[in-house]
Amino acid sequence: MKNFYIFKVGETFDTTKQSLGDFHNWVESNISSPLHVKTIHILKDEELPKIEETLGVIITGSHSMVTENLEWSLRVEEWIKKANKATIPILGICYGHQLLTKALGGVVADNPKGKEIGTVAVYTASEAKSDPLFKNAPSNFEAHVTHMQSALTLPKNAVALASNEHDKHHIVRFGEVIWGVQFHPEFDEKIMHHYIQEQKTELIQMGFDMERLKNSVKKTPYANTLIEEFIQFASNYFSSK
């Protein structure tokens, strides 16, 4: 029996975790399909699943940096390479998106424009119209973000499906059934507000207007559908093979 997995590659802030849960909880809360979904706690060195037993994977965000080349991160990179060859559906979120970029031959580094945080507008490219996962995406939509690093150079044959003025690779298709999103489709308004508050000192030092940043936080209805859309795609993909 094939299972669906969440690769939990990070821990949120302690205070956020206490009141709102953690990365894998937020992903799970956006899944309504009656599937067996198992979380692999990567930071606890839990064993990665066998490729042949995997229906699909969501890789969460993290407070680590892909460029740190941490042992557990490199281990997931090797798994990604094997999954890509086996055509296993994957959705990478923020750190997961960047990890897909690096594992498949692209370049990840600090974004030259600095930190992006809050609720931002994302604009889809024409290529999204023919994409099996994003074909119904609106021309623009709101999404929650918090990141310093970005996918600066995409792997060969990867396609950018959405961007904004801060990051030209907000959605990327890396292969037939592998996608990454730089934003956080699992975040809601409460989580976004927590992330702004937890980073308040740093953000003020960077020159952010805190009141403007807080007031900009809004609902992200389309972005919040993506996890379930991906789950449905992965399920249908294997049932049609």
N, C-alpha and C positions, 0 to 999 in steps of 0.2 A: 504493500500500500504506500502510495506516495503521500508525503506530508508537505504542508506549507510552513516555512520558517521565517522567523524574525531574527536577524543577526543584531543583537544589542551590542553596539560597539562604544557606548559611552554612558556616563551617569550625569544626570542633571544636577543643579544646585541642591544642597541638602534641604534648605527651607522650601524650595519648590517641590521637591520629592515628598516632603512630609504632608503638604497640603493638596498637591495636584497629581502626584504619581511621577513616573519616570518615562523615558522615551518609548519603551515597549508598551507601556500601558496606554499611551496616547495613540500609538499605531493600532493596538487592539480595539480601542474605542471607536475607531473609524471602519471596523470590519463588521458587516452585518451578515455575511454569507455563513452558512452552517458548516464551516470547514474546520478540520482539526489544525490549529495553528500552534506551533511550538516555538518558544523563544530560546535561542542559544545565547547564553551569557558569555560573550567572547572574552571579556576582561577576567572572567573566572576560569579561563582555559577550558571551557566545555568543548567537547569534541564536535567538529564540523560534520554536517550530515554527508552521507554518501550521495554522490551525484545522481545515481540511478533511483534513489528513494526521494528525490526532491521534486515537488510540484512547482515551487516558485519561492523566491526569497525577497524580503524587504530588508535593506541595510539601513539602520537608524543613523541619526546624527550623533555627534560626540563633541566634547570640549577639547579633545586632543587635536593635533594638527597632522594631516597626512604626511607632511614633510619631515615629521619626527622619525619616520620609519621604525615605529615600535614593533616589537616582535610579533605581537598578536595581529597587528595591521598587515604585516608582510605575509602572515599565514593566511589571512583572508584574501589577500591579493592572489596568492597561488590558487586558492579555491575558485576565485572569480575566473581566472584563465581557463580552468578546466570546465567550469559551467558554461563559459562562452562557447567553447568547442562543442559542448553537448547540447547547445541551444536550450538552456534553462532560463525561464523568465526571471528577471531581476529588476527591482526598483530600488535605486540608491537615493537616500535623502541627505542633503547637505554633506556631511562627512562621507556618507555612502556614495554620493554622486562624485565627489572628488576622488574617492578610492577607486571607483570604476574607471575614472579618467586615467589615473596613474597605472593601474593594473593592466590596462589595455593599450598603453603606449603613449599617453598624453602627458602634459606637464601641469602640475599643480604648484601654486606659490601664492604669496601674499598678493591680494588684489592691489594694483597700483593706486586705486582710488580710495583705499582704506576700508574701513568697516562699513557694512551695510546692515542696518537693523530697523525693525519696525514693520509696519504694513506698507508694502510697496506695490506699484503697478508693474505687471509683467505683460509683454506683448508677444503674441505668437507669430511665427514666420509662416510663409506660404507653404513650406514643406510639411507643416503640421496637418494640413488638410488631407494628405494621403497617408498619414501615420495611423496604424491600427489602434493605438491607445489614445492619441490626442486629436483625432479627426473631428471631434465635436467640440473642441476647445473654442471658447470665444476669442475674438481678436485681441482682447485685453482683459485682464482679471487681476484681482487683489490677492496678495500672498504674504505670509509672515516670513521674515528673514532675520537671521543673526549669524554673520560670518565675517571672518577676516581674509581667509584664503578662497581661491576660486580655481576653476578649471581654465587655465589661461590658454593652453594649446590642446586641441582635441586629438584623440587618436586617429589614425588613418581610417577613412570611411565613416567616421562618426558624423552625425548630422545635428546641427543646432536647430531646435524647434521653437525656442522662445528666448527672449532677452529683455533687458531694460537698459537704461543709460549707465547703470553701475556695473552690470555683469552681462556680457554678451552670450553667456552659455547657461541660462537659467533652466532650460530643459534641453536634454541631449538624448538622442537615440544612439546607442553605442553598437548595437547589433540588431539582428532580426527581432529579438524579444528582450532586449536589455535597455533600460532607460535610467537616467539620473535627473533629479530636480534639485537645484541649489536651495530653493525655498523649503519651508516646512509645511507640508499638507496636513500633518497631524496636529499642528498647533491650533488652539482656539484663542479668543481674545484674552482670557485669564492667563494662559501660559505666556502669551506675548508680553503682557504687562509685567509679569514676574521677571521675564528676561531683561526687560528694560530697567526695572528697579534693581535687580541684582548686579547690574553692570553700571549703576548710576555714576559712581566716582570715575570710572574709566571713561564713560561717555562724555561727562562734563569736561574732562581733560582733553578729549578729542575735539571739543568744540560743538557738541550736539546741543540743541535747544531742547531741554528735557520736557517742557510743557508742550511744545509743538510735537515732539516725538510721541508722548503719551496720547495726545489728542488725535493723532493720526491713526491710532489702532482701531481697526474696524473688522467686521465679519469678512470671511473669505469663503463664500459658498462654493465657488467652483473648485478651488484648490482642495477643499475638504472632501471632495468626491473622488479624488484621484486614487487613494489607497483602495477603496472598494472597487473602483474601475479596474485597477491592476489585478486585484484578486479574481475578478470575474474573467478578465482576459486570460490569466494563467490557467484557470480551471477549464475554460473553453478550448484553449490551445491544445491541452493534452487530450481532452475528450474527442477532439476532431482528428487526432493523429491515428 
